[in-house]
Amino acid sequence: ECIVLSPEQGYPGILCLAFPGIPAEVLVRSLSDRDVFLSAGSACSSRRPKPSRVLAAMGIPAPRLAEAVRISVTPSIDPACAEPAAAIVLDVVRDLGRRPPGGYPRKGGKEHT
């Protein structure tokens, strides 16, 4: 499942999504291992470990705040590059979605349960 968190009137080059049950930091790290880069939370809070105050102010429910990832695109992105990246995102989300709750790798590669 994928939940679009971006407001309809938001900037068209930024897409905020949540994949229920998959922590944003886990998804970001797993995707970076496959050379796909996106960010956790909002741009205003990307360096803070706490949930984004900006997303909370937008009315995003608390459970989604820790799952929110941000994809930024520009008109110069070649669709030939975007489509394979989207396929990698789907593949990684499916893999992470099959793990038991809490069974995600921590920094350093060790799993926690």
N, C-alpha and C positions, 0 to 999 in steps of 0.2 A: 504494500500500500504506500502511496505517496500523497502527502497533503501539501497543497500549494498555500503558502503563508503570505505571499506577496499581495498587497492590496491591488485591486483592479486599476486604480488611478496612480499606481507606483511607477517609478522609472522603468521604462521598457527594457533596459539593458541589465537589470538585476532581477534575478529570480530567487526567491527564498522558499525552500522546501523543507519538509520534515518526513522522515521515514520512521513511523512509530516503532518503538522498541530498539532503535539503533542510535546510540549516543553520537552526537555530531562529531566529537573529537575522534571517535573510533572510525567513523566513515571517512573523515578527512585524512587520517593517517593511512587507512587501508587504500584509499584512492591514490594518495601521493606515492605509495609503493608501486603503483602501476602508471605513474607519470600523468595522472589527472589531478589537477589542483583546484580546490574550491576552499571556501572559508566557513568557519563555524560562527553562528550568531549573526549579528548585524555589524556593519562596518564600524559603527561607533563603539563596539565592545569587543572587537576581534582579538585584542591582547589581554582581555580580562577573563579570569577563570569562571566568574559568576555568570548566571544567565543574563541576557541582554535586557537592560531597562527599556531600550527603544522598542524591542519586540513586545515586551510586556505592555508598554503604553499603547501599542497597536491593538491590544486585546488578544494576543496570542495566549492560549491556555498554558498554564505552568508545565504540564507534561511535555508539551511541544518545544518549550524554550531550550531544553537540553539536547534536542534532536535537530534543531534548525541549522541548515546549511545554506550558504549563499553562493550562487553561481553568477558571475559577472561576464557579460559578453559585449563585444563591440561590433559595429557593422563590418569591420575588416576581418572578422573570423570567417575562415573558409568552411562552408558546410561539409566539405570533404574531411575536415578535421573534427568538426563538432559531432558528426554522426558516430564515428568510432568511440569518441569520448563518452557519449551517451550510452553506448552499448556496454562500455566498461563499468559505468555507474550502475547500470541494471544488474550486471553480473556480480559486482561486489555487494550490492544491496541484497540480492538473492542469497549469496553465500552467508552474509552476516545475519540475515533473517532466519537462517536455519540453525543458528547457534542457540544454546540454552541461555536464558536471561543471566547476565553477568559473565558469560563465557567468552568475553572479548579479550584480545591481546592487550596487555598494558605496554607502556613504553618499555623498550628493551626486549620485547617479543614474548614475555612470559604471560600465560593465560591466567585469568582469575575467575573464580566461580563463586 
